[in-house]
Structures are given as C-alpha cells and as structure tokens.
Amino acid sequence: MLPRHVQRLGRDWIAHWNGSQMLTLNSPVSSCMRWAGQYPWASFPLPVPVDFSANWRLPPFFGPWRQFQNSNWQLDNFTQSSCFHLPNSSMKSEGEEPLTKKRRLSGQHDTSTPEEETDFSNQQEVLCFSVAQNEEKHSSKKGTVKRHWEYFCQHSRTMKIFENKETDQSNTESEAKFDFTVMSYNILSQNLLEDNSHLYKHCRQRLLIWTYRFPNILQEIKQLDADVLCLQEVQEDHYRTEIKSSLESLGYHCEYKMRTGRKPDGCAICFKTSKFSLISSNPVEFFRHDIPLLDRDNVGLVLLLQPRFHCKTNAAICIANTHLLYNPRRGDIKLTQLAMLLAEIASVAPQKDGTFCPIIICGDFNSVPGSPLYRFIKEGKLNYEGLAIGKVSGQEQFPRGQRILSIPIWPKKLGISQNCVYEIKQQQKEEHAGEKLEAAKLDNTQEIVIASEKLSSKLQHHFKLSSVYSHYFPETGIPEVTTCHSRSAVTVDYIFYSAANDDTAAQPGAEDSFHGGLKLLGRLALLTEKDLWTVNGLPNENNSSDHLPLLAEFRLIER
C-alpha cells in the first residue's frame, strides 16, 4: 500500500507509511526488493510495504520525479529475476550538490575531462556484458535496473569465469592461475550514523537501527560470497560480539584494526581460509602524537596472503584496506595518510627478486574520481606545488580550504620519503647504488641541492595501479555512485590493483616492476544517482549502509 501523503522537510523528503499498511512477508511472493546479478542480493521476511498497485499521486513540487509516478513499477517475478523495475537512467549527477539542487540542475549536461572520457571509452572496447540466464530472460523489459556482472573479454571473446565456487583449481590448466573475488564495503558504523543523523533524514527510523541493519548487511555478504572482504566503519563492539563470529561461521579468518581515538570503529580484512593462508598482518596508525599534522585517528590494514594452490613459485598477494579522513578541507592530512599506507605496502610487498607481489588496495578514500589524490594513486606521481588544500580530494565544487599545501607536506621526522617509502629502506637502497653515483654526488653537490629543491613538491610511489571501476557509464557518461545519502551521491570507494601484462582493462604500463600480476575478470556493476533515489537512496529497506559494496573477480597470473 502507498503513502497517504508525501511531505517535504527542508531539502529532504520522507515518505510516511501507516503501521496498518505494513505486513510481514511469508509467501511465495518475493521477500522484498533486491538487486539483481550473478550474485542476487537475497532477502528475508521483514516488514515491508507490498501493494504498489494503487495510484500514487506525487505533489507537483517533485519536478523531474513526476516521471516516477507514471513508470510501470512492478513487483512481478522478483524471486526469479531479482531486480528492480524502475524508470530509465537519464539524470546527470551533480556531485556534491544538495539533493534539491541536483533535481533543479538535472537537465544540465554532465561534464567530464577528456582523460575521463578516454578512460571509459577504452573500457567500453574491452567490456562484455555476460548476463546470467535469469537476467537475459528479463533484460528486454524497459526500465529494468540491475546490479549485473560485467565480464571483461579479450579479442571479442568472453573470458570464462568459474561460476562454481568449488571448481578444482589444481588441474593442469589452472596450475599457474588462481581466481578469487574481492569486496570493498563501508558498512556504516552505528555510532557514526547516530552522530550524523542529518545525513539520513530521508530514511524511516526503523531502518536505521542496528538490529535491522546487521541482518541485511550479513545477508549481502553471504550472497556476494567474496573470497576477501575489506570492510570499513566496522564498530568495535559489534565486531567483537557478532560480526567476527558471523563471518567466521561463513569460513572467513578476520583481521581487525580499530581507530586510535574516541570513535570506536575501524577496518577489517577477512579472507576465506579455503582460498588463502595468512603470511603477515600489518596495521597502520595514521595518528602521531609528536606530529601536529597527524592528529586524526584514521587507520589502515595491510595483509600478505598466500594462495592455497600449487605453483612454480611462492606466490603471494598483498591486500590493503583503509578509510581516509573525510574533512574536505584537509587534503594535506589525506595525502600524508595515503603516503603512510603506501610506505607500509612497499615494506610488505617486495619479493626476493626485487619486484613487488600483486597488490590490491581497497577502501573509502573520501576523494572523487579525477581529483589530485585519485590521480596520484593511479599515475604514481603528483606535483602539488600551488595546489589548494581544499582541492586535493575534489569533494567540494567550491572548496573552502584555500590555503596552499606546504612543501614538503609532512615533516622529515615522519620517516617517509617523497617516494612514499620508509626512509631507512630508501637509504639502504641508495647505499647499494655504487661508488660512481656517490662520486657524482660529491662533485655536484650544489646542483643536486638545487634539483632536490625543485623536486620537493613532487610525490611518487612505485606501484602502477589500475581502478576496477571506470567511474562513468560507457554508454552515457553518467557518473557511477558508491555512496548516496541526504547530502550527496558520489564515488569515494575504490578497488585498485596491480595489473598483469595481458589485462585489457588495465592502464598501459601497469605491469612493470611486478611479479606476475592480476587480471580483472569481472566486476559487479555500480548504479547511477537516479537509480538509487528512485528507491529512496541509501540506506533503504534492503541495503542497510549508505555505501554500495564493490566487488571484483581477479585471476592471479605468475610471470
């Protein structure tokens, strides 16, 4: 049954439902609305409104949303198709603008840089949409929006992905190959939700309590069934009492790092013990009591994992997870936190032959695609001379932090070089460079001092990383969205990876200096802002975080 009225509160709107219109489903009808795809988001009996057959009349102030009342929103075949029947996706995202302003501006054209356009057009050339059989059955229905699997293929031939998780990977063909899935998911700490309740004015209160949210989150994790989970905003008491035990019952081993301050959440990396064994666990604390710049309590976690399969060499995979500072006006802290994480990865990932093992970096980076921080991760270099502190993350269209980044950003006593490695290891590397280099340094001291001054505003790292997601839909150029609440709908969550030579989804040259690499086989597609607001944003009845889970499948390829 439908709401009797819809009322606008400030810049947000809330749909009010009568208690008599709620019922618990225990029927063969679908349990509730859910995403579709290779791994459908299952659901379970919960109080949800069911009868959508009544005529829903929206007030005239809804503007662009009036098309929603005329759309054919059906609940048929949910159990089989596992999808929403929604209007077509055509609205442009306005990034960080308030929701009401986004609606007013929805007719404007979205702008993207030539580099970004090239990125998603290149991805389009190598992307195949291999849809599960039940998706194909319903793909012809107009206005169907799903989270489907996007499979990458080479030379126009679909890359075969093992759908059976029990496939024996010890056969001859897979001896040097190892397929696995990785999820990055900010599950929304209950404490943070309650401290920032203004972000969830669009949600009914009963959807925001932990006892409602956790079963939904756990069900998502069960259904997506990733081999590695990188979770952010994992509240410590919930982790200790129910999250850890629940995941262990699903076959995961869990490693957790809590924030160092008063906020009781942190990052967790959980992996299937049937697929990996733990070599080392390395927590990273970004707070330093002796460095005023580093007064925030964010953390990271870096694991070195050993795949459980027979191969010629001792293969290992480095998995990193982090949640960087949110504050859009403190790009200096964000870059320093990122440098600290990269330095830890650089100390964990080297192999005996001097190359790095394959690397995957997941997390909520609180930075948007194309921002200086994002480009630094992907391109491996950043000249921050003259860069305003508020522009580092790109979170604000009109940044309030106008102070220019200092050179260098962090003090020398942090012990991390401009190449994002621990300086002790950098010095050891330089000592092995040879006597000729040392002689050249002595003869040209003045020139080197001048050169070092010029290079001091340049950050570098040794990892050539690609992003699993392209951040824009290839067909339309509309932005993908990973988080959506009352204030914004934007991408801030990422999965970065070191690519193998033959990975057609990777950026050129991404395979250099790595031992083998990773081939991206597929990913769970993201959604547009319009898709999410049509189902009342996030969190909602069935998706209990304000972020979407990111999921990718990789193949480990040895060199």
C-alpha positions in Angstrom: 0.0 0.0 0.0 1.1 3.5 -0.7 1.6 6.6 1.5 -1.3 8.8 2.0 0.8 11.9 1.6 4.4 12.9 1.0 5.7 15.8 2.8 8.8 17.9 2.1 11.0 18.7 5.1 13.6 21.4 4.3 15.8 20.0 1.4 14.8 16.4 2.1 11.6 14.4 1.9 10.3 11.5 3.8 7.7 9.0 2.8 5.4 8.3 5.8 3.7 4.9 6.0 0.8 3.9 8.2 1.5 1.0 10.5 -1.6 -0.7 9.3 -0.1 -0.8 5.8 2.9 -2.9 6.9 3.0 -6.6 6.9 5.5 -9.4 7.1 6.0 -11.4 4.0 5.9 -15.2 4.4 4.6 -16.0 1.0 5.9 -17.3 -2.3 5.9 -13.7 -3.4 9.3 -12.2 -3.4 10.6 -11.4 0.1 11.4 -7.8 -0.8 13.0 -5.6 -3.5 16.6 -6.5 -4.2 19.4 -6.0 -6.6 20.0 -8.5 -9.4 23.0 -10.1 -10.9 25.3 -13.0 -10.8 25.1 -12.8 -7.0 21.5 -11.6 -6.3 21.1 -9.8 -3.0 18.8 -12.2 -1.2 16.4 -11.1 1.4 14.3 -12.5 4.2 10.9 -11.8 5.8 10.9 -8.2 7.0 8.1 -5.7 7.5 7.8 -4.0 4.1 5.1 -2.3 2.1 3.8 -4.6 -0.5 0.8 -3.4 -2.6 2.1 -0.9 -5.1 -0.9 -1.3 -7.4 -2.7 1.7 -6.0 -2.3 5.0 -7.8 0.4 7.1 -6.3 -0.1 10.8 -6.9 3.0 12.9 -6.2 2.8 16.6 -5.4 3.8 19.0 -8.2 6.9 20.2 -6.4 8.7 17.0 -7.2 9.6 18.3 -10.7 11.7 15.7 -12.5 10.5 13.0 -10.2 7.0 13.2 -11.6 8.1 10.7 -14.3 8.4 8.2 -11.5 4.6 8.1 -10.8 4.0 7.2 -14.5 6.6 4.5 -14.6 5.5 0.9 -14.6 6.9 -0.2 -11.2 6.1 -3.8 -10.8 6.9 -6.4 -8.2 6.4 -9.4 -10.6 8.8 -12.2 -10.8 11.0 -10.9 -8.1 12.0 -14.3 -6.9 13.2 -15.3 -10.4 14.6 -12.0 -11.7 15.8 -10.4 -8.5 15.7 -6.9 -10.0 14.0 -3.5 -9.7 11.6 -2.3 -12.4 12.5 1.3 -12.5 12.5 4.3 -14.9 15.3 4.6 -17.4 18.5 6.1 -16.1 19.0 9.6 -17.6 19.6 12.0 -14.8 23.1 13.5 -14.5 24.8 13.5 -11.1 25.7 16.9 -9.8 28.4 15.5 -7.5 28.3 17.0 -4.0 25.3 19.4 -4.6 22.4 19.1 -2.2 19.6 16.8 -3.4 17.1 19.6 -4.2 19.7 21.5 -6.2 20.5 18.3 -8.1 16.9 18.0 -9.1 16.8 21.6 -10.3 20.0 21.0 -12.3 19.1 17.6 -13.6 18.6 19.0 -17.1 22.1 20.2 -17.4 24.8 18.2 -19.2 27.4 16.5 -17.2 31.0 17.5 -17.9 34.0 15.2 -17.8 37.6 15.7 -18.7 39.0 14.2 -22.0 41.1 11.9 -19.9 38.0 10.6 -18.1 36.1 10.2 -21.4 39.0 8.3 -22.9 39.1 6.1 -19.8 35.5 4.9 -20.1 35.6 4.7 -23.9 38.6 2.4 -23.7 36.9 0.3 -21.1 33.9 0.0 -23.4 36.1 -1.5 -26.1 37.1 -4.4 -23.9 33.9 -4.9 -21.9 31.5 -7.7 -22.5 28.2 -7.9 -20.6 27.7 -11.6 -19.8 24.4 -11.7 -18.1 23.1 -14.7 -16.1 20.3 -16.7 -17.6 17.6 -15.2 -15.4 18.9 -11.7 -16.3 18.7 -12.5 -20.0 15.1 -13.6 -19.5 14.1 -10.1 -18.2 16.7 -7.9 -20.0 14.2 -6.9 -22.7 11.9 -5.2 -20.1 12.1 -1.5 -20.4 13.4 0.3 -17.4 14.9 -2.6 -15.7 17.8 -1.6 -13.4 20.1 -4.3 -12.0 23.5 -4.7 -10.5 24.7 -7.2 -13.0 28.2 -8.7 -13.6 30.3 -7.1 -16.2 32.7 -9.6 -17.7 35.9 -8.4 -19.4 36.9 -10.2 -22.6 39.9 -10.2 -25.0 39.7 -10.2 -28.8 35.9 -10.1 -28.6 35.7 -13.5 -26.9 34.1 -13.7 -23.4 36.5 -14.6 -20.7 35.2 -17.7 -19.0 34.7 -17.2 -15.2 34.2 -20.1 -12.9 30.6 -19.9 -11.6 31.0 -22.9 -9.4 33.0 -21.9 -6.3 34.0 -25.5 -5.8 35.8 -25.7 -9.1 39.1 -27.6 -8.7 41.9 -25.2 -9.4 44.6 -27.8 -9.2 44.1 -29.1 -12.7 46.8 -28.7 -15.3 45.2 -25.6 -17.0 44.9 -23.7 -13.7 48.3 -24.7 -12.2 49.7 -21.1 -12.6 46.3 -19.4 -12.3 44.2 -18.6 -9.3 40.8 -17.0 -9.4 39.3 -15.1 -6.5 36.9 -12.3 -5.6 37.5 -9.2 -3.5 34.8 -6.9 -1.9 35.2 -3.4 -0.5 32.3 -2.3 1.6 31.8 0.6 4.0 29.1 -0.9 6.3 28.3 2.3 8.1 29.2 2.3 11.8 26.1 2.7 14.0 27.8 5.3 16.1 28.7 7.4 13.1 25.1 7.0 11.8 23.7 8.4 15.0 26.3 11.2 15.2 25.4 12.3 11.6 21.7 11.7 11.7 21.2 14.8 9.4 22.5 12.7 6.5 19.7 10.2 6.9 16.6 12.4 7.1 15.2 10.6 4.0 15.1 7.2 5.9 12.4 5.8 8.2 13.8 5.4 11.7 13.2 1.7 12.0 15.5 1.2 9.0 18.4 2.8 10.9 18.6 0.6 14.0 21.4 -1.9 14.1 19.2 -4.9 14.8 17.5 -4.2 11.5 20.7 -3.3 9.6 23.1 -6.1 10.5 21.0 -9.0 9.2 20.7 -7.1 5.9 24.5 -6.5 5.7 25.3 -10.1 6.6 22.9 -11.3 4.0 24.6 -9.2 1.4 28.0 -10.6 2.4 26.6 -14.2 2.2 25.1 -13.7 -1.2 28.0 -11.9 -2.8 30.3 -14.6 -1.3 33.6 -12.8 -1.8 36.9 -14.6 -1.1 38.3 -11.5 0.5 36.3 -8.8 2.4 37.7 -5.3 3.0 35.3 -3.6 5.4 35.3 -0.1 6.7 33.5 1.5 9.6 33.4 -1.7 11.5 32.3 -0.8 15.0 34.5 -2.5 17.6 31.7 -3.7 20.0 29.7 -5.1 17.1 32.8 -6.7 15.6 33.6 -8.4 18.9 30.0 -9.6 19.7 28.6 -10.6 16.3 30.4 -9.5 13.1 33.5 -11.6 13.7 31.7 -14.8 14.8 29.2 -14.5 12.0 31.9 -14.2 9.4 34.0 -17.0 10.9 30.9 -19.2 10.6 31.0 -18.5 6.9 34.6 -19.7 6.6 36.5 -16.4 7.0 39.5 -15.6 9.1 39.3 -11.9 10.3 41.9 -9.3 11.0 40.8 -6.0 12.5 42.3 -2.6 13.3 40.4 -0.2 15.4 40.8 3.5 15.2 43.1 5.1 17.7 40.8 7.8 19.0 37.4 8.0 20.6 35.4 6.8 17.6 35.0 3.1 18.1 35.2 1.8 14.5 37.9 0.5 12.3 38.9 -1.5 9.3 38.7 -5.3 8.8 40.1 -7.7 6.2 38.5 -11.1 6.2 39.5 -13.9 3.9 38.3 -17.4 3.1 40.6 -19.9 4.8 39.8 -22.3 2.0 41.5 -19.9 -0.5 44.2 -18.2 1.5 46.5 -18.5 4.4 47.9 -15.6 6.3 51.6 -14.7 6.0 51.6 -11.4 7.9 49.1 -8.8 9.3 50.4 -5.2 9.4 48.2 -2.5 11.0 48.9 1.2 10.2 48.1 4.0 12.6 47.9 7.5 11.0 47.9 9.3 14.3 51.3 10.6 15.6 51.4 12.4 18.9 54.7 14.1 18.0 53.5 15.5 14.6 50.7 18.1 14.8 49.7 17.4 11.2 48.8 13.9 12.0 46.2 14.5 14.8 43.5 12.3 13.2 42.7 8.7 14.2 42.2 7.0 10.8 43.9 3.7 10.3 44.8 1.2 7.6 45.5 -2.6 7.5 47.9 -4.5 5.2 47.8 -8.3 4.8 50.1 -10.5 2.9 48.2 -13.7 1.9 49.4 -17.0 0.5 47.0 -18.6 -2.1 46.2 -22.2 -1.4 47.3 -23.7 -4.7 50.3 -25.4 -6.2 52.5 -23.3 -8.4 56.1 -23.0 -9.5 56.9 -20.1 -7.2 55.9 -18.9 -3.8 53.1 -16.6 -4.9 51.7 -14.0 -2.5 49.1 -11.3 -2.7 49.2 -8.0 -0.7 45.7 -6.8 0.3 45.4 -3.3 1.8 42.3 -1.6 3.3 41.9 1.9 4.6 39.4 4.7 5.4 41.0 8.1 4.9 40.0 11.3 6.7 36.7 12.8 5.5 37.3 16.5 6.0 37.3 18.0 2.5 39.5 21.0 3.7 42.4 18.9 4.9 43.9 17.5 1.8 47.3 17.7 3.5 46.3 15.1 6.0 44.7 12.9 3.4 47.9 12.8 1.2 50.0 12.1 4.3 47.8 9.2 5.4 47.9 7.8 1.9 51.7 8.1 1.8 51.9 6.2 5.1 49.7 3.4 3.8 51.8 3.2 0.6 55.0 3.1 2.6 53.7 0.1 4.6 52.7 -1.7 1.4 56.1 -1.0 -0.1 57.7 -2.7 3.0 55.4 -5.7 2.9 55.0 -6.5 -0.8 58.7 -6.8 -2.1 59.7 -10.3 -3.3 63.2 -11.9 -3.2 63.9 -10.9 -6.8 63.2 -7.2 -6.1 59.8 -7.0 -7.7 56.5 -6.5 -5.9 53.9 -9.2 -5.5 50.4 -8.4 -6.8 48.7 -5.6 -4.8 45.1 -4.8 -4.2 44.2 -1.6 -2.3 40.6 -1.2 -1.2 38.8 1.4 0.9 36.9 4.6 1.3 39.3 7.3 0.2 36.9 10.2 0.7 38.1 11.5 -2.7 36.3 11.7 -6.0 37.5 10.4 -9.5 39.8 12.8 -11.2 40.9 14.6 -8.1 44.6 15.1 -7.4 44.6 12.4 -4.7 42.9 9.9 -7.1 45.3 10.8 -9.9 48.3 10.3 -7.6 47.1 6.7 -6.8 46.6 5.8 -10.5 49.5 7.7 -12.1 52.1 7.3 -9.4 53.1 10.9 -9.3 51.8 14.3 -8.2 53.3 17.8 -8.3 51.4 19.6 -5.6 53.1 22.9 -5.9 50.5 25.7 -5.7 47.7 23.2 -5.0 45.0 24.4 -2.6 44.5 22.2 0.4 40.7 22.0 -0.3 41.1 20.8 -3.8 43.1 17.6 -3.1 40.1 15.4 -2.7 37.7 17.1 -5.1 34.8 16.6 -2.6 33.6 20.2 -2.9 32.8 22.0 -6.1 33.8 25.3 -4.4 36.4 24.3 -1.9 36.6 26.3 1.3 40.2 25.3 2.1 42.2 27.8 0.1 45.5 27.5 1.9 48.2 26.2 -0.4 49.9 22.9 0.5 53.2 23.4 2.2 56.4 22.0 0.7 57.1 19.4 1.9 53.7 18.3 3.2 54.9 16.3 6.1 57.9 16.7 8.3 61.1 14.7 7.9 60.7 13.1 11.3 57.8 11.1 9.9 60.4 8.9 8.3 58.7 8.6 4.9 60.3 9.9 1.8 58.6 11.8 -1.1 58.6 8.4 -2.9 56.3 7.1 -0.2 58.7 4.5 1.3 60.3 4.3 4.7 63.5 6.4 4.5 65.6 3.8 6.2 64.9 1.4 3.4 65.4 4.2 0.9 68.8 4.9 2.4 69.8 1.2 2.2 68.8 1.2 -1.4 70.8 4.3 -2.2 73.9 2.8 -0.4 73.8 -0.1 -2.9 73.8 2.3 -5.9 77.6 2.2 -6.3 80.6 4.4 -5.8 80.2 6.2 -9.2 76.9 7.7 -8.0 78.4 8.7 -4.7 81.3 10.4 -6.5 78.9 12.2 -8.8 77.0 13.5 -5.7 80.2 14.9 -4.2 81.3 16.6 -7.4 77.9 18.2 -8.0 76.7 19.0 -4.5 75.3 22.4 -5.4 73.5 21.2 -8.5 71.9 18.3 -6.5 70.7 20.7 -3.8 69.0 22.9 -6.4 67.5 19.8 -8.1 66.2 18.5 -4.8 64.5 21.8 -4.1 62.8 21.7 -7.4 61.6 18.1 -6.9 60.5 18.6 -3.3 56.9 19.3 -4.4 56.6 16.0 -6.3 55.2 12.9 -4.7 55.8 9.5 -6.2 55.1 5.9 -5.5 56.3 2.6 -7.0 53.0 1.0 -7.8 51.4 1.2 -11.2 47.7 0.7 -10.2 44.5 0.5 -12.2 41.0 1.0 -10.9 38.5 -1.8 -11.1 35.7 0.7 -11.9 35.7 3.3 -14.7 33.5 5.7 -12.7 31.3 6.6 -15.7 28.9 4.5 -17.6 30.4 4.0 -21.1 27.1 4.4 -23.0 26.0 7.7 -21.4 29.0 9.2 -19.5 26.7 9.4 -16.4 28.8 9.0 -13.2 28.7 5.8 -11.1 27.8 6.2 -7.5 29.2 4.3 -4.5 27.5 6.3 -1.7 24.2 8.1 -1.5 22.6 9.9 1.4 20.7 13.2 2.0 23.6 15.4 1.2 25.4 13.8 -1.7 25.6 10.9 -4.2 29.2 10.3 -5.4 32.0 7.8 -5.8 34.5 7.7 -2.9 35.1 3.9 -2.6 37.6 2.1 -4.8 39.4 -1.1 -5.6 42.9 -0.5 -7.1 45.1 -3.4 -8.3 48.4 -4.1 -10.0 47.6 -5.5 -13.4 49.2 -8.4 -15.4 50.6 -7.9 -18.8 47.6 -9.1 -20.7 44.9 -7.4 -18.6 43.0 -5.4 -21.2 41.1 -3.5 -18.5 44.3 -2.0 -17.1 46.0 1.2 -17.9 49.1 1.0 -20.2 52.4 0.0 -18.5 50.6 -1.1 -15.3 52.5 -4.4 -15.4 56.0 -3.0 -14.9 58.0 -3.9 -11.8 55.5 -6.6 -10.6 55.9 -10.3 -10.1 53.2 -11.5 -12.4 50.1 -9.6 -11.8 46.3 -9.6 -11.6 43.9 -9.9 -14.5 40.5 -8.3 -13.9 37.9 -10.9 -15.0 34.7 -9.1 -13.9 33.0 -6.7 -11.6 29.6 -6.1 -10.1 28.2 -3.0 -11.9 27.5 0.1 -9.9 24.4 2.3 -10.2 23.6 5.9 -11.0 22.3 8.5 -8.5 18.9 8.4 -10.1 18.7 4.6 -9.7 19.3 5.0 -6.0 17.0 7.9 -5.3 14.2 6.1 -7.1 14.4 3.5 -4.2 14.8 6.3 -1.7 18.6 6.4 -1.6 20.8 4.6 1.0 20.2 3.1 3.4 16.8 1.6 2.4 14.7 -1.4 3.1 17.2 -3.9 1.8 20.5 -2.1 1.6 21.5 -1.1 5.1 24.6 1.0 4.6 24.9 4.4 2.9 27.5 2.8 0.6 27.3 0.1 -2.0 29.6 -2.9 -1.9 32.2 -3.0 -4.6 33.0 -6.5 -5.9 35.6 -7.7 -8.5 36.9 -11.0 -9.7 40.7 -11.4 -10.4 43.0 -14.0 -11.8 46.5 -14.3 -10.3 48.9 -14.7 -13.2 52.5 -15.7 -12.5 55.4 -14.4 -14.6 
